[in-house]
Amino acid sequence: MNAPDTPTSVPRLTSLSHGGGCGCKIAPDVLARLMRDALPAGSFPDLLVGTQSSDDAAVYRLNDEQALIATTDFFMPIVDDPRDFGRIAATNALSDVYAMGGRPILALAIVGMPIKALPHDTIAAILAGGASVCQQAGIPIAGGHSIDSVEPIYGLAVIGLAHPDRIKRNDRARAGDVLILSKPLGVGILSAALKKDRLGAEGYRAMIDSATRLNTPGARLAGLDAVHALTDVTGFGLLGHALEMCRGSGLRAEVSYARLPWLAPAPELAREGIRTGASERNWNACGAETTLDAGLPDEARALLTDPQTSGGLLVACAPEAADEVLALLRADGFAQAARIGRLEAGPAHIRVS
């Protein structure tokens, strides 16, 4: 007879949640309305980055040489393999520190699991996957918090450090800057295909390889004065996060669709109608400030708004630094890093041609 807390059959992780990965995020326009009056006003001179610019993490100046970076990120399963789920969630959470130009120093685990629905060794494998990524990053998981939850949830709260003068915000881009993307797009579409049993082994490996690659170059990009703004592309898709950069910096973007890097099966799957519900939600939040040229393929909108889980870095840098930034990224294993567009003076808007 099974023990009382041991399920008689093991369900797929993705079957236990209504969404997965960064596609679980609340829509950006809804989130903005929720936060508008919810946060207390006040002056904190050492709070270098708060909620005003929709940036990737909070930054607090400790002294003239050190700023503390604090962030948290967690979500429901995007894959069924428990160790891969833990690895992706941890990589995604650490990315926010790298996207601010910092280096993580420790993490706390955030764990919500349906204890009666999942075997304990499955839950342990999720935690082990997250721990393996933190070990790769050279930091401990120093504690955390757990609850018995209806849906499986895993992620991290992460603390990092950076020099106060080298914080890379998402709202400091300049007119004339080049836009560089470090990772290929398409994670959301591939995860949707996985749920429908439409993703082959090669596509799954491509998704895992991308979603578990740490965005460590962010810390080195912080040392380049010509890198003016930095963010990571996650649940709001390329359009959503690029638009946050445009809004914060008071600029418009020109993006070349032909230059965008893709995880190999994503465009084909999108043509076949595979996409996430979050894609339409993302378009509703950014479509009014986006122009898609008439010559783009029918699937372009779904691909451009596809929610990325543990996506790449979006870099705004001076044109003369573009080759150096690309070389830095490619030397660290980001083989598909690409120059995808530019920023110009004008009201916040994105044109994709």
C-alpha positions in Angstrom: 0.0 0.0 0.0 1.2 3.5 -0.8 2.1 5.9 2.0 -0.6 8.6 2.6 1.6 11.3 1.1 2.7 9.3 -2.0 0.6 9.7 -5.2 -0.5 6.5 -6.8 0.4 7.8 -10.3 2.8 10.6 -11.3 1.1 13.4 -13.4 3.0 15.5 -15.9 4.3 18.6 -14.2 2.8 20.8 -16.9 -0.6 19.2 -16.4 -0.7 20.6 -12.9 -0.6 24.3 -13.8 -2.7 26.7 -15.8 0.3 28.3 -17.3 4.1 27.8 -17.4 7.3 29.7 -17.2 7.3 33.5 -17.7 4.1 33.1 -19.6 2.5 33.1 -16.1 3.2 36.8 -15.7 0.4 39.2 -15.2 0.0 41.3 -18.4 2.2 44.4 -18.3 -0.7 46.9 -18.7 -2.7 45.1 -16.0 0.3 45.1 -13.7 0.9 48.8 -14.2 -2.7 49.5 -13.1 -2.4 47.3 -10.1 0.8 49.0 -8.9 -0.2 52.5 -9.7 -1.6 53.3 -6.3 -0.5 50.2 -4.4 3.1 51.2 -3.5 3.7 53.8 -0.8 5.3 57.0 -1.8 8.5 58.2 -0.2 12.0 59.5 -0.8 14.8 57.0 -0.4 18.0 58.6 -1.8 20.0 55.4 -1.7 17.3 53.5 -3.7 19.0 53.8 -7.1 16.4 51.6 -8.9 12.9 51.0 -7.7 9.6 50.5 -9.5 9.5 53.7 -11.6 11.2 52.3 -14.7 9.9 48.7 -14.8 13.4 47.5 -14.5 14.7 44.0 -13.8 15.6 44.3 -10.1 15.8 46.8 -7.2 19.1 48.4 -6.5 20.1 50.0 -3.2 23.4 51.9 -2.6 25.3 50.5 0.4 28.3 52.8 0.1 30.4 54.5 -2.6 31.8 51.2 -3.8 28.9 48.8 -3.4 25.2 48.6 -4.5 22.9 45.7 -3.5 20.7 44.2 -6.2 17.6 42.4 -5.1 15.1 40.4 -7.2 12.7 37.5 -7.1 11.3 35.3 -9.8 9.2 32.1 -9.7 6.7 30.3 -11.9 4.8 27.1 -12.7 6.4 24.3 -14.8 7.3 25.0 -18.4 8.6 21.4 -18.9 7.8 18.0 -17.4 11.3 16.9 -16.4 11.6 18.1 -12.8 15.4 18.7 -12.9 15.1 20.8 -16.1 12.2 22.8 -14.5 14.4 23.6 -11.5 17.3 24.5 -13.7 15.3 26.8 -15.9 13.6 28.6 -13.0 16.9 29.2 -11.3 18.6 30.5 -14.4 15.7 32.8 -15.1 15.8 34.2 -11.5 19.6 34.8 -11.6 19.2 36.6 -14.9 17.7 39.7 -13.3 20.9 40.4 -11.4 23.1 39.9 -14.5 20.7 42.2 -16.5 21.5 45.0 -14.0 25.2 44.5 -14.6 25.7 42.8 -11.3 27.0 39.5 -9.9 24.8 37.3 -7.7 26.1 36.4 -4.2 23.3 34.2 -2.7 19.8 33.0 -3.3 16.8 31.9 -1.3 14.5 29.2 -2.7 10.7 29.8 -3.2 8.9 26.5 -3.2 5.2 25.8 -3.5 4.3 22.2 -4.3 1.2 20.0 -4.3 2.5 17.6 -1.8 -0.2 15.0 -2.3 0.0 15.1 -6.1 3.7 14.8 -6.6 6.2 12.2 -5.3 8.7 13.6 -2.9 11.6 12.5 -5.2 10.1 14.6 -8.0 10.0 17.7 -5.8 13.6 16.9 -4.6 14.7 16.8 -8.3 13.3 20.2 -8.9 15.2 21.6 -6.0 18.4 19.8 -7.1 18.1 21.3 -10.5 17.9 24.8 -9.1 20.8 24.1 -6.8 23.0 22.9 -9.7 22.5 26.2 -11.5 23.4 28.2 -8.4 26.5 26.0 -8.0 27.4 26.8 -11.6 27.0 30.5 -10.8 29.2 30.1 -7.7 26.6 31.0 -5.1 24.8 29.2 -2.3 21.1 28.6 -1.8 21.2 29.9 1.7 17.6 29.3 2.8 14.0 29.9 1.5 10.4 29.2 2.2 8.0 26.5 1.2 4.2 26.0 1.1 1.8 23.2 0.1 0.3 24.7 -3.0 -2.4 23.6 -5.5 0.0 24.2 -8.4 3.8 23.5 -8.5 5.8 26.7 -8.1 9.6 27.1 -8.0 12.0 30.0 -8.1 14.5 32.1 -6.3 15.0 35.4 -4.5 18.5 36.5 -5.4 20.9 39.1 -3.9 23.7 40.5 -6.0 26.3 43.2 -5.9 27.6 45.8 -8.3 29.5 49.2 -8.2 26.9 52.0 -8.0 28.4 53.7 -11.0 28.1 50.5 -13.2 24.5 49.6 -12.7 22.9 49.1 -16.1 19.3 50.3 -16.2 16.7 49.7 -18.9 15.9 53.4 -19.3 19.3 54.9 -20.1 19.5 54.1 -23.9 20.5 56.9 -26.2 19.4 58.0 -29.7 21.7 56.3 -32.2 22.3 53.2 -30.1 22.4 49.7 -31.6 20.2 47.0 -30.2 21.8 43.6 -29.7 20.0 40.4 -28.6 22.1 37.6 -27.0 19.7 34.6 -27.2 17.4 33.2 -29.9 13.6 33.7 -29.4 10.9 31.1 -29.4 10.9 29.5 -25.9 7.1 30.1 -25.4 6.1 28.5 -28.7 8.4 25.5 -28.1 6.9 25.0 -24.6 3.4 25.2 -26.0 4.4 22.6 -28.6 5.7 20.4 -25.8 2.4 20.5 -24.0 0.7 19.3 -27.2 3.3 16.6 -27.8 4.4 18.4 -31.0 8.0 19.1 -30.0 10.8 16.7 -31.1 13.9 15.8 -29.1 16.1 18.2 -31.1 13.7 21.1 -30.4 13.5 20.2 -26.7 17.3 20.2 -26.4 17.5 23.6 -28.1 15.0 25.0 -25.7 16.7 23.6 -22.6 20.2 24.7 -23.8 19.0 28.2 -24.3 16.8 28.5 -21.1 19.6 27.1 -18.8 22.4 29.3 -20.2 23.3 31.9 -17.5 23.3 35.5 -18.7 26.7 36.0 -17.0 28.0 38.4 -19.7 25.8 41.1 -18.1 28.4 41.6 -15.3 31.1 42.2 -17.9 29.0 44.4 -20.1 28.6 46.6 -17.0 32.3 47.6 -17.4 31.7 49.0 -20.9 30.8 52.7 -20.8 29.4 52.4 -24.3 26.7 50.0 -23.1 24.0 52.5 -22.1 21.1 50.2 -21.3 20.5 46.6 -20.5 17.5 44.3 -19.8 16.5 40.7 -20.3 13.7 39.5 -22.5 11.3 37.4 -20.6 7.5 37.1 -20.2 6.5 40.2 -22.1 8.3 39.0 -25.3 10.7 41.0 -27.4 8.3 43.7 -28.2 7.2 44.2 -24.6 10.7 44.5 -23.1 12.0 46.6 -26.0 9.1 48.9 -25.5 9.9 49.3 -21.8 13.4 50.4 -22.9 11.9 52.8 -25.4 9.4 54.3 -22.9 11.9 54.7 -20.1 14.5 56.3 -22.5 12.1 58.4 -24.5 13.1 56.8 -27.8 11.7 54.8 -30.7 13.1 51.6 -32.1 13.6 50.2 -35.5 13.9 46.4 -35.5 14.9 44.2 -38.4 12.8 41.0 -38.5 15.3 39.3 -40.8 18.1 39.8 -38.2 16.2 38.2 -35.3 17.7 34.9 -34.1 15.2 32.0 -33.5 15.3 28.6 -31.8 15.1 26.5 -35.0 11.6 25.0 -34.8 9.8 28.1 -33.5 8.9 29.9 -36.8 7.7 26.7 -38.3 5.6 25.8 -35.3 4.2 29.3 -35.2 3.1 29.0 -38.9 1.3 25.8 -37.8 -0.7 27.8 -35.2 1.3 26.8 -32.1 1.5 29.7 -29.6 0.8 30.7 -26.0 -2.2 32.6 -24.6 0.3 35.1 -23.2 1.3 36.1 -26.7 -2.1 37.8 -27.4 -2.0 39.3 -23.9 1.4 40.8 -24.7 0.1 42.2 -28.0 -2.8 43.9 -26.3 -0.3 45.7 -24.0 2.1 46.9 -26.7 0.2 46.8 -30.0 -0.8 50.4 -29.9 2.8 51.5 -29.9 4.0 49.0 -32.5 4.0 49.0 -36.3 4.5 45.7 -38.2 5.4 46.2 -41.8 3.0 44.7 -44.3 5.6 42.4 -45.8 6.2 40.4 -42.6 5.0 36.8 -42.4 1.6 36.1 -40.8 3.2 34.5 -37.8 5.4 37.5 -37.0 3.1 39.0 -34.4 3.0 35.7 -32.4 6.7 35.3 -32.6 7.5 38.9 -31.6 5.2 38.7 -28.5 6.1 35.2 -27.6 6.9 35.1 -23.8 10.5 34.1 -23.2 11.4 32.1 -20.1 15.0 32.7 -19.2 15.5 34.7 -22.3 18.5 36.7 -23.5 19.9 40.1 -22.8 18.8 43.1 -24.8 21.7 45.5 -25.1 21.6 49.1 -26.2 25.1 50.3 -27.0 26.9 53.0 -29.1 27.4 51.8 -32.7 31.2 51.8 -32.3 30.9 49.2 -29.5 28.6 46.8 -31.3 31.4 44.5 -32.5 33.0 44.4 -29.0 29.7 43.5 -27.4 29.0 40.8 -30.0 32.5 39.4 -29.5 32.0 39.3 -25.7 28.7 37.5 -26.0 29.9 34.9 -28.6 33.1 34.2 -26.7 30.8 33.2 -23.7 28.8 30.7 -25.8 26.0 32.9 -27.1 26.6 31.9 -30.7 23.4 33.4 -32.1 23.9 36.8 -30.6 22.8 39.4 -33.2 22.5 43.0 -34.0 18.7 43.4 -34.4 18.0 47.1 -34.7 18.6 50.7 -33.6 17.2 53.4 -31.4 16.2 56.9 -32.6 14.8 60.1 -31.3 11.1 60.2 -31.1 8.1 59.1 -29.0 8.1 55.5 -27.6 7.3 53.2 -30.5 8.7 50.1 -32.2 8.6 49.5 -36.0 9.5 46.1 -37.2 10.4 45.9 -40.9 
